[in-house]
Amino acid sequence: MADLGRQLQEYLAQSKAAAAPTAADPWLPGLSRWQRLAGSGLCLLLAAFCFGLAALYAPLLLLRARKFALLWSLGSLCGLAAAALLRGPARLLREPGGGTILYLGALAGTLYAALGLRSTFLTVLGAVAQMVAAAVALLAALPGGTAGLRRLGGLLSAVLRRRGKTLPV
């Protein structure tokens, strides 16, 4: 009977340890929950600021393509930093998908072309690759992925075809 009581106490101690929130990410051991939340909020504000400035450059896209791509990429980088602070960088990068790796590569390439090479053509090429990679990552994150999107597109086209037949023109 004493053995059963000891096993019960060990089980309860293990479940309490498992239910307790993780103390810290191994990459950010000294940050508390509130510090992570404040840092994430600051990163989100910076991301919104960069996206807002990029939106102001959108009408001048042909003249200021490098500045637009640079601001958009920095906004994306700040958004990723906010997510990394909330979830922890080790957890975020533990098992990245193909779309995530493609997006991070395109983001790094865009920043390198805009800041390092100062090439407008390569910056625009990197920004286009970044948008394609974001679309691929979004499709990978959707339930059903591309097959679900194709099914949804088929349903939508069937509804539009049927609607076109019933409406008098």
C-alpha positions in Angstrom: 0.0 0.0 0.0 2.9 2.3 0.8 4.3 1.6 -2.6 1.0 2.7 -4.2 1.0 5.9 -2.3 4.6 6.7 -3.3 3.8 5.9 -7.0 0.8 8.2 -6.8 3.0 11.0 -5.3 5.6 10.6 -8.1 2.9 10.6 -10.8 1.4 13.8 -9.3 4.8 15.5 -9.2 5.4 14.5 -12.8 2.1 15.9 -14.0 2.7 19.1 -12.1 6.1 19.5 -13.7 4.6 18.8 -17.1 1.7 21.3 -16.6 4.0 24.1 -15.4 5.0 26.5 -18.2 8.4 26.1 -19.5 10.8 28.4 -17.7 12.6 29.8 -20.8 13.7 29.0 -24.2 17.3 27.7 -24.3 18.3 30.6 -26.7 16.7 33.3 -24.4 17.3 31.9 -20.8 17.1 35.2 -18.9 13.8 36.6 -20.2 10.7 36.4 -18.1 7.2 36.0 -19.6 6.5 39.8 -19.2 9.8 40.7 -20.9 9.0 38.5 -23.8 5.5 40.0 -24.1 6.9 43.5 -24.0 9.6 42.7 -26.5 7.1 41.0 -28.8 4.8 44.0 -28.6 7.7 46.4 -29.5 8.6 44.2 -32.4 5.0 44.2 -33.6 4.9 48.0 -33.4 8.1 48.2 -35.4 6.7 45.8 -37.9 3.5 47.9 -38.3 5.7 51.0 -38.6 7.8 49.4 -41.4 4.7 48.1 -43.2 3.1 51.5 -43.0 6.1 53.2 -44.4 6.3 50.6 -47.2 2.6 51.3 -48.0 3.5 55.0 -48.4 6.2 54.0 -51.0 3.7 51.8 -52.9 2.6 54.5 -55.3 6.3 55.2 -56.1 7.1 51.6 -56.5 8.9 52.0 -59.9 11.0 54.9 -58.6 11.8 53.6 -55.1 11.6 49.8 -55.4 14.6 49.2 -53.2 13.2 51.3 -50.3 9.8 49.6 -50.6 11.4 46.1 -50.6 13.7 47.0 -47.8 10.9 48.4 -45.6 8.7 45.4 -46.3 11.5 43.0 -45.6 12.3 44.7 -42.3 8.7 44.6 -41.3 8.6 40.9 -42.0 11.8 40.5 -40.0 10.3 42.4 -37.1 7.1 40.3 -37.3 9.2 37.1 -37.2 11.1 38.4 -34.3 7.8 39.0 -32.4 6.7 35.5 -33.1 10.1 34.2 -32.0 9.9 36.1 -28.7 6.4 34.8 -28.0 7.0 31.1 -28.9 10.7 31.0 -28.4 13.3 30.8 -31.3 14.3 27.2 -30.6 10.6 26.1 -30.7 10.0 28.2 -33.9 13.0 26.8 -35.7 12.8 23.2 -34.4 11.1 21.7 -37.5 10.8 24.4 -40.2 8.9 23.4 -43.3 10.0 23.9 -46.8 7.9 27.0 -47.3 9.5 28.5 -44.1 13.0 27.9 -45.3 12.2 29.2 -48.7 10.7 32.4 -47.2 13.7 33.0 -44.8 16.1 32.5 -47.8 14.1 35.0 -49.9 14.0 37.4 -47.0 17.7 37.2 -46.5 18.3 37.5 -50.2 16.1 40.6 -50.5 17.9 42.3 -47.5 21.3 41.4 -48.9 20.4 42.7 -52.4 19.0 46.0 -50.9 21.6 46.7 -48.3 24.8 44.9 -49.4 24.7 45.0 -53.2 22.4 48.0 -53.6 21.0 46.5 -56.8 17.5 47.5 -57.6 17.0 44.6 -60.1 18.1 42.0 -57.6 16.1 43.6 -54.8 12.9 43.5 -56.9 13.7 39.9 -57.8 14.2 39.0 -54.1 11.0 40.8 -53.2 9.1 38.8 -55.8 10.7 35.6 -54.5 9.7 36.6 -51.0 6.0 37.0 -52.1 6.0 33.7 -53.8 7.6 32.0 -50.8 5.0 33.7 -48.5 2.3 32.3 -50.7 3.8 28.8 -50.6 4.2 29.0 -46.8 0.6 30.1 -46.5 -0.6 27.3 -48.7 1.4 24.8 -46.7 -0.2 26.2 -43.5 -3.8 25.8 -44.7 -5.6 22.7 -43.8 -5.5 20.5 -46.9 -2.8 22.6 -48.5 -2.9 22.9 -52.2 -5.3 20.0 -52.6 -7.8 21.8 -50.3 -7.3 25.0 -52.3 -7.9 23.2 -55.6 -11.1 21.7 -54.2 -12.2 25.1 -53.0 -11.5 26.6 -56.4 -13.5 23.8 -58.1 -16.5 24.4 -55.8 -16.3 28.1 -56.5 -16.1 27.7 -60.3 -19.1 25.2 -60.1 -21.1 27.8 -58.2 -20.2 30.5 -60.7 -21.1 28.3 -63.7 -24.4 27.4 -62.2 -25.2 31.0 -61.2 -24.3 32.2 -64.7 -26.9 29.8 -66.2 -29.7 30.9 -63.9 -29.3 34.6 -64.2 -31.1 36.2 -67.2 -28.6 38.3 -69.3 
